[in-house]
Amino acid sequence: MVSCKTLFLVATTLVGVKSAPQLRRRELSFNYNDEKVRGVNLGGWFVLEPWITPSLFSNTGRDDIVDEYTYTEKLGKGEALARLTNHWNTFITEDDFAEIAKVGLNHVRIPIGYWAVAPRDEDPYVQGQLDVLDKAIQWARTSKLKVMLDLHGAPGSQNGFDNSGKRGDINWISGGNAPHTLLAIQNLADRYAKETDVVSAIELLNEPANWGNDMGAVKKFNYDGWGNIRSVNPDTAVVFSDAFLDVQDYWNGFMAPGSGINNVIIDTHIYQIFSDGEVGRTPCEHVQNACEKGPKLAGVDKWVIVGEWTGASSDCAKWLNGFGRGSRYDQTFGNENYHGSCAGKYEGTVAGLSAVDKMNLEYYVEAQLDAYEQGGGWVFWTWKTESAPEWNLRDLIREGLFPQPLTSRKHPGQCQSACQIPGN
């Protein structure tokens, strides 16, 4: 069997990868061995998602704008830049960073698209995000927060989701797309090489789909990306996605400690809403399923975080499944079963959720916190939304539905006992 170290040495000779650095003891700015990551994603800020900011899409007056690619393509660069510049400067501000720190969080995960750091002439995307991201790094420093930079979109789309920048086909492992993604990683690492007191981690690529990409190529990309970051930035953790595969059964042994690779985090995303069966679970079944993840996380041979999760137990949020699409929960997505009404969950506020929904969410959130801290910690998706209340961490905290302090529990021991949720 070829060792991981051998694979890395081979990978670092490939196009777009600098020569391997001399390995030395790494001094990270966050102790991922002994401290828990407790963070939040700043979703919808530098990479558009229609369900997070539906007003940006409904205000275009068009039904063919479904992602950031078509947003910039259909509006044109001038109009798109004007609208997005306003969005970048107003959706998340320094006050948000201060509030994030105040509620006890220690990380922000910031999604960014390749087009911000390595634009291509043939793409319609517009630039200007990095000037605001530079400010965000300073805001994080002031608030004593750590930043995980997350390359969320790759050329050709790594998953076909709108959150990759372009909804539709998966064409990432073709042509020069993967090498260009490595260039984006290199540029990101270069730009923030002197900000390691704040930028504690860089994620190579969000959610590459195992069903649409050759996993051998994905693994090679992870080695290459690690080498690119290490060549300029030895004091930053490198994060790679689980590609929707089991973090223990599939990934144990890959880029593991002692293989010549160091300071690697695997990022797993845990949702229970993207299939008919999942949205059909009872509140107790959602809690039980969350609790079952804890021992799995504890058995991973490298640092592991749950980099995305939610308080939602349905897919009711407006356009969560894509612009113009419905929900599995109320059968408007075209699935076989009706599970309930999306009233109050489709659009609205946290305060406007029903008493039953609030109660179920509160139990579900606490069970997930207990489970995910059996690994290296968690990063909630997301800090702020316009109309998806169960995903809006800022308002969940403000309304008392998310623990304060983060380690407190109104419903302790859910993963060690039978279901505690009244009526379930």
N, C-alpha and C positions, 0 to 999 in steps of 0.2 A: 504493500500500500504506500502511495506517495504521501509524505508528511506534509502538514500544513506549512511548515517552514519552507520546504522545497517549492511548494506551490506559490508561496509569496515571492520567493526569489525569481521564479519564472515570470510571475505576473508583472513584477516591477521592471521587466525589460520590454514590456509592450508599449505600444504607441500611447503617448499622453501621460506616461508615468515617469516621474523622476527616479533616479537611482535610490536604492534603499538607504535610509539614514543609519548612522551608527546607533545601535540601541543603547539606551542608558536609562537610569531610573527616572520614571516620570513623576512630575510633581503637579498633580491636577488641582484645580482650584475648588473642586467639590469632592468630598470623600465618599465615592460611590460604594466603598466597601462597608462603611459603618453607618452612613446616614441614609435616610429614605428620601427619595425624590418625591416631592409633593408639589405638583405643578399644574399649569393650565396652558392649553393651546391658544394662540391668538389667530384662530381660524378666520378666513374670509377677509383678511387684511391685505396681504400682498398677493394672494391667490384667490380669485373670486369663486364663490360657491353660491348659486342662486338661492338656496334655502337659508343661508345665513343672512344675506342682505337682499331679500326679494325686491326691494324698492329700486335697486340699481338696474334690475332687469325689466321690471314692469314699467319703469319710466322711459324706456326706449321706444315703447309703442310698437315693438316688433315681436313676432313669435318665432323667429329664426335665430335669435341670440340665446344660446343655451350654456355658454361657458366663456372663459376669458378670451379664447381664440376668436370666437365669433363676435364677442363684444367689441374687440378692437378691429376686426375685419369689417364688420357691417357698419359700425359708426365712423370708421376712418380714424387714422392716427391722431389728427388734431382734436376732434371731439372726444375721442376716448381718453386721450391724455388729460384734457381739461377735467373730465368727470372723475377719472381715477386719481388725479392729483388731489382733488378735493377730498375724495374718499380716504386716501392714504393719510392725509393730514388731520382728519377729523374722527375716523372710526375708532382708532386707538390713540390715546394721548398719554402724556406723562402722568396725568391724574390716574389713569388706569393702572399704570405700573405701581404707583404709590398705594392704591387700594389693594392690588394683588399682594403686595408685601405685607400690608397691614393685616390681612386676614390669615397670614401665616404660611403662605405658599413660598417655595424657595426657587422654583424654576418657571420660566416661560419657554414654551416651544414655539418657534416662529417659522411657519411655512413660507418658502420662497420658491419661485419658479426659475428654471434655467434661463429663461429669457431676460431675467433681471441682471444676471451675472455673466452670461455668455450668449447674447442675442445673435440671431441669424438673420441675414438679409431677407430670406424668403418668408419669414414669419411676419404677421401683422402686429404682434405684441408691441407695447410701448414701454419705455423705461423711465426711471426716476425714483423707483422704489428704494434704491440703495441709499439715497440721501436721507430718507426717513428711517431706514433701518439703522444707519449710523447714529441717528439721534436716539433710537430705541436702545442701542447698546449703552449709551450714556445714561439714559433713564434707568436702565437696569442696574448700572453701577451705583447710581445715587440711592436706589431703593434696596441695594444689597441683594439683588436677584441674580441667579445664574441663567444663562441663555443657551438653549439647544437650538442651533440653526438646522432647519430641516429642508432639504431639497425636495419639494413636494411635487414638482412637475418636471418631466423629462421629455426631450424631443421624440416625437412619434407616439407618445403616451405609453406609460408603463402599465396601465391598467384599464384604459378606456373610460375612466370616470371623469366627470367634469372637474373634479378637484385636481386632476393632473394638468389642467389647462385646456385640454381638448377632449371632448366626449366622443366616443365612437370606437374605432378599431384600435387594437394594440399593435403598434409597429416599432416599439422601442429597440428590440434586438434585430435591427436591420440597417443596412447602409452604414452611415457614420454616426448613428444616434448614440450608441453607448460611448464611443470615444468623445463625442461632444458633451455628454453628461459628465464624463471625467474632467473635461476642461472646465465645466461649470463648478465642479467640486474644488478643483485646483484654484480657480479664481476666488471662490468663497474663502478657502483656507488662507490664501495669500492676503486677502483684504483684512482679515481679522486675526492675523498671526500675532499681533501685538496686543490683542484684547483677551488673552487667555484667563485673566482674572475674572472676566465676565462670561465669555464664550467658553463654557466648560465642555461642550460637546457639539459635534457636527454629525447630522444624520445623512447618510449617503444617498438615500432615495426612499421616498414614502411609498409603501404598498405596491411593490412590483407584483403583478398577478402571476401566480405559479401556473395558472391555466393558459396563459397567453404568451409566456416567455420560456425559453429553454433555461432550466434551473442551473445547468452547468455554466451558462453564460452569466447568469445572475451571481453565482458564487465567485466567478472570476472577476466580475465587476466589483464585488465587495473587497476582494484582495487588492485590486488595483486602486480603488478609492482610498483604502486604508494607507497604501503606500504613498499616494499623492498627498494626503493630509500629513502623514508622518514626516515627509521630506521637508516640510516647512514649519510644522506645528507639532512638536513632540509632547506638548502639555495640554492636549485636548483629547477627550474621549471620542472614539469613533463609534457611531451607531449604525446598525443595519436592520432592515425590516425582516420579519419572519416570513414575508411573502404569503401569508395566510396558511402557513404550514405549522405543524406542532412544534412548539419551542423546545420541547424535550426530546421527543421521539425522532424528529427530523434534524434538529440543529445541534444537539449535543455532539461534541467532537469537532465542530467546525469553528475555526478561529478561536480555539479554546486556549486558556492560559497555559503557558509552558510550551507552546508550539512556535515560539518566535514572534508571536503577535501579542500585543499588550493593550490593555485599557479599551476593551471592546464591550459594547452594550448591544443586546438584542432587544428590539422594540416589537412588542406584540399588541395588537389592537383587539379589544374584546367588546363586541356588540352582540345583542340578542334580538335583532330586529330586522335582519335582511333576508329572512325566509318566511314562508307561510307558517311553518312549524314554530319558529321562534316567537313571532308576534302572537301566536295562539297559546303561549304558556300562561299559566296563572301567576299571580304575584309571588306565591311561594315557590313555584318552579323557577322563576327568574332568580330568586335569592339562592335556591339550592344550586342552580347551575353556576352562579357566580362563586359560591363557596367552594365548589369542586375545582376551580381554577387555582386556588391557593397552593395546594401541595404540588401541582404541576410546575408552578413558578419556582417553588422552593427547590425543585430538582434540576434546575438548569445549571450548566457548568460554567456559565459566564454571567456577568451582570445582566439582569433582565428588568425591563420596566414595561408597564402597560401604558403605552404612549398615547392611546386614545381610548376613551370609554365615556359613557353617558348616563344620565339619570333616566333616560327615556326607555320605556318598555314596549313602545310601539314605533312604527315608522310614519306617524301621522304628521310630522312637521311639514309644512308647505314646501313642496318641491325637493324634499329630502332625497327622493329617488331620481331626481333630474327635473329640469325646468319643464313644466307642462304635464308632469306625470303625477299620478295619484299614489295611494297608499295600500299596502297589503292589508292593514288592519281593518279598513272599512271596505275592502274588496274593489277599490277604484283603480288598483294597479293591474287588474286583470287576472288575479290569482283565484283559486278555487273557493276559498272559504271566507265568510264574513265573521269577524271577531268582535266587532263593536263599533261604536260611533267615534269619530275623531273630533267631535265638538269640544272646543276648549283646548285641544292639543294641536290642531291644525294651524291656527293662528291665535295669538293672545299673549297674555303676560303670566308670570309665575303666580302673582296674586290672584289671577283669574282662574287658576286651575281648580277643579272640584276638590272638596274635602277628601274624597276617597283617593283621587289621584295624588294629592299631596301626601297622604299617609303612606300609600304604596311606594311612592318615590323615596320617601325618607328612609324606609326600611331597606329598600333596594340599594340606595347609595351607601348606607353604612355597611351592609354586607359586602359590597364591592371593595370598600376601603379596607375592611378586615382581610379579605382574600388577597388583594393586590399588594399589600404591605408584607406578605409572606415572601414576595420577591423584592426587587430593589426599589419599588415605589410606583408612582402613577402620575399621569398628566391628563387631566380632564379635558374633554372636547365639548364646549369651547368657552371662552371667557364671556363673549357677548354675542347675542343674536337680536335680530329685529322682531321676530315673531315666532320663535321656536322655544317655548318656555322651559321645557324639560332639559334643554341643552345649554341654558344660559346660566353659567356658574355665578356670575356677578349677582344676578337677581335671586338665584337659589339661596345664596348666602344671606343676602339682604332680607329675604323673607323667612329665614330661620329653618330652611329645609336641608341645609348642608352643615355638617358639624362645625361649631366654633367653641373652643379651639378645634383644630382638625383632628386631634386625637381623642376628643370626647365622643361619647356614644349615649344616645337616648335608648338604644335597643342593643345592649351589649350581648356578645356570645351567640349571635345568630348562626355562626358556622359550627357551633358545638352543641346545638340543640334542635329540636323540632321547630317547624315554622311558628313564628311568633305573631305574624300579621293577623290582626283581628278579622274574622269573617272568611279566612282562607285556610 
